[in-house]
């Protein structure tokens, strides 16, 4: 059991290092926004999605680092969604993983902007990876980006969150609960498996 925990910690550190490597430098007039965005990603977490993507990539014969920008982008999307989820208009949480939520540390305005920034920066990282890909990898990189985009959007995570918000403080039936779980939680995990396999 201890070996498994140690191995998991090692994989988490590896994923953490990859994600950190794609975060923007905290400089310029938008420095506070970048600080808030980076804080949101670095506040902690299991790094489950990037780890799944990497293992899926390897399981399907992938080698090299073509998967890395997509691992980072998926974690940025996930982190950005948590920033928005914590906002007063949603769950109104003060703490996440024992640390102040982004909007509590940087203000509600920068909480909104940080969530937006992470989502957009994730697409910037993925499209840059597609453009930089070798001709033989370009189609797979574009396919992985398309899967992640769909699983993050209205037919994925955001769609699940919308029903969750709509049904707040209301009775929820089994089909609605399954829809929320499959999309709000499950879609990005599916994206990790699928993007890794495509890449």
C-alpha positions as CSV (number, residue, x, y, z in Angstrom):
1,X,0.0,0.0,0.0
2,X,2.8,2.4,0.9
3,X,4.5,1.8,-2.5
4,X,1.3,2.8,-4.3
5,X,1.0,6.0,-2.2
6,X,4.7,6.9,-2.9
7,X,4.2,6.2,-6.6
8,X,1.1,8.4,-6.7
9,X,3.0,11.2,-4.9
10,X,5.7,10.9,-7.5
11,X,3.2,11.1,-10.4
12,X,1.5,14.1,-8.7
13,X,4.9,15.9,-8.5
14,X,5.6,15.2,-12.1
15,X,2.3,16.5,-13.2
16,X,2.7,19.6,-11.0
17,X,6.0,20.4,-12.5
18,X,4.6,20.1,-16.0
19,X,1.6,22.4,-15.2
20,X,3.9,24.9,-13.5
21,X,6.1,25.1,-16.5
22,X,3.2,26.4,-18.6
23,X,2.0,29.1,-16.2
24,X,2.7,32.7,-17.4
25,X,5.4,34.9,-15.8
26,X,4.0,37.4,-13.3
27,X,5.0,40.6,-15.0
28,X,3.5,43.6,-16.8
29,X,0.5,45.8,-16.2
30,X,-1.6,42.6,-15.8
31,X,0.7,41.2,-13.1
32,X,-2.0,41.0,-10.5
33,X,-4.3,39.1,-12.8
34,X,-1.5,36.6,-13.6
35,X,-0.7,36.3,-9.9
36,X,-4.4,35.5,-9.2
37,X,-4.6,33.0,-12.0
38,X,-1.3,31.3,-11.0
39,X,-2.4,31.2,-7.4
40,X,-5.6,29.5,-8.4
41,X,-3.7,26.7,-10.2
42,X,-1.0,26.4,-7.5
43,X,-3.3,26.4,-4.5
44,X,-3.0,22.5,-4.6
45,X,-4.9,19.5,-5.8
46,X,-4.4,16.0,-6.8
47,X,-3.5,16.7,-10.5
48,X,-5.7,13.8,-11.4
49,X,-6.7,15.0,-14.8
50,X,-3.1,15.6,-16.1
51,X,-1.9,12.4,-14.6
52,X,-4.7,10.4,-16.3
53,X,-3.9,12.1,-19.6
54,X,-0.2,11.2,-19.3
55,X,-1.0,7.6,-18.4
56,X,-3.5,7.3,-21.3
57,X,-0.9,8.8,-23.7
58,X,1.7,6.2,-22.6
59,X,-0.8,3.3,-22.6
60,X,-1.5,4.0,-26.3
61,X,2.2,4.1,-27.2
62,X,2.9,7.8,-26.8
63,X,6.4,9.0,-26.3
64,X,8.0,12.5,-26.0
65,X,6.4,15.6,-24.5
66,X,3.7,16.4,-27.1
67,X,1.1,15.7,-24.3
68,X,2.5,18.2,-21.8
69,X,0.8,21.4,-23.0
70,X,-2.5,19.6,-23.1
71,X,-2.0,18.3,-19.6
72,X,-1.3,21.9,-18.4
73,X,-4.3,23.3,-20.4
74,X,-6.7,20.8,-18.9
75,X,-5.6,21.6,-15.4
76,X,-6.0,25.4,-16.1
77,X,-9.5,24.8,-17.3
78,X,-10.3,22.7,-14.2
79,X,-8.7,25.4,-11.9
80,X,-10.6,28.2,-13.6
81,X,-13.9,26.4,-13.2
82,X,-13.2,26.1,-9.4
83,X,-12.4,29.8,-9.2
84,X,-15.8,30.6,-10.7
85,X,-17.5,27.8,-8.6
86,X,-16.2,29.5,-5.4
87,X,-17.6,32.9,-6.3
88,X,-20.5,34.5,-4.2
89,X,-22.9,34.0,-7.1
90,X,-22.2,30.2,-7.1
91,X,-21.0,28.4,-3.9
92,X,-19.7,31.5,-2.0
93,X,-16.8,29.6,-0.5
94,X,-14.1,31.3,1.5
95,X,-11.5,28.4,1.5
96,X,-10.4,25.7,-0.9
97,X,-7.9,23.1,0.2
98,X,-7.3,25.0,3.4
99,X,-6.3,28.3,1.6
100,X,-8.3,31.4,0.8
101,X,-10.3,31.1,-2.4
102,X,-9.1,33.4,-5.2
103,X,-11.9,35.9,-4.8
104,X,-11.3,36.1,-1.1
105,X,-7.5,36.7,-1.6
106,X,-7.7,39.0,-4.7
107,X,-11.3,40.3,-4.7
108,X,-14.4,39.2,-6.5
109,X,-13.5,41.2,-9.6
110,X,-10.1,39.5,-9.9
111,X,-11.7,36.2,-9.1
112,X,-13.9,36.5,-12.2
113,X,-11.0,37.7,-14.3
114,X,-8.7,34.9,-13.1
115,X,-11.3,32.3,-14.1
116,X,-11.7,33.9,-17.5
117,X,-7.9,34.2,-17.9
118,X,-7.3,30.6,-17.1
119,X,-9.9,29.4,-19.5
120,X,-8.5,31.6,-22.3
121,X,-4.9,30.9,-21.5
122,X,-5.6,27.1,-21.7
123,X,-6.8,27.6,-25.3
124,X,-3.8,29.7,-26.0
125,X,-1.5,27.0,-24.8
126,X,-3.4,24.3,-26.8
127,X,-3.6,26.2,-30.0
128,X,0.1,27.2,-29.7
129,X,0.9,23.5,-29.4
130,X,-1.2,22.6,-32.5
131,X,0.6,25.3,-34.5
132,X,4.0,24.2,-33.3
133,X,3.3,20.5,-33.9
134,X,5.1,18.5,-36.6
135,X,3.0,17.7,-39.7
136,X,2.5,14.1,-38.5
137,X,1.3,15.3,-35.0
138,X,-0.8,18.3,-36.0
139,X,-4.0,16.4,-36.6
140,X,-3.8,14.5,-33.3
141,X,-3.0,17.8,-31.4
142,X,-6.0,19.5,-33.0
143,X,-8.2,16.5,-32.2
144,X,-7.1,16.5,-28.6
145,X,-7.8,20.3,-28.3
146,X,-11.2,19.8,-29.9
147,X,-12.1,17.0,-27.4
148,X,-10.9,19.2,-24.4
149,X,-12.9,22.2,-25.7
150,X,-16.1,20.2,-26.1
151,X,-15.8,18.5,-22.7
152,X,-15.2,21.8,-21.0
153,X,-18.1,23.7,-22.7
154,X,-21.9,23.6,-22.8
155,X,-21.9,19.9,-23.7
156,X,-19.5,19.1,-20.9
157,X,-18.4,20.7,-17.6
158,X,-20.2,24.1,-18.0
159,X,-23.4,22.4,-19.1
160,X,-23.3,20.2,-16.0
161,X,-22.6,23.2,-13.8
162,X,-25.6,25.1,-15.3
163,X,-28.1,22.4,-14.2
164,X,-26.4,22.3,-10.8
165,X,-26.9,26.1,-10.4
166,X,-30.5,25.9,-11.8
167,X,-31.5,23.3,-9.3
168,X,-29.8,24.9,-6.2
169,X,-32.1,24.4,-3.2
170,X,-34.6,22.4,-5.3
171,X,-35.4,18.7,-5.4
172,X,-33.1,16.8,-7.8
173,X,-34.2,13.5,-9.4
174,X,-31.8,10.7,-10.3
175,X,-31.6,11.6,-14.0
176,X,-30.7,15.2,-13.2
177,X,-28.1,14.1,-10.6
178,X,-26.5,11.7,-13.2
179,X,-26.4,14.5,-15.8
180,X,-24.7,16.8,-13.3
181,X,-22.1,14.2,-12.3
182,X,-21.4,13.0,-15.8
183,X,-20.9,16.6,-17.2
184,X,-19.7,18.8,-14.3
185,X,-17.3,16.2,-12.9
186,X,-17.0,13.4,-15.4
187,X,-16.5,15.4,-18.7
188,X,-13.0,16.6,-17.9
189,X,-11.9,13.2,-16.7
190,X,-13.2,11.7,-19.9
191,X,-11.3,14.5,-21.8
192,X,-8.1,13.4,-20.0
193,X,-8.5,9.8,-21.1
194,X,-9.5,10.7,-24.7
195,X,-7.0,13.5,-25.3
196,X,-4.2,11.2,-24.1
197,X,-5.2,8.4,-26.4
198,X,-5.6,10.8,-29.4
199,X,-2.2,12.3,-28.8
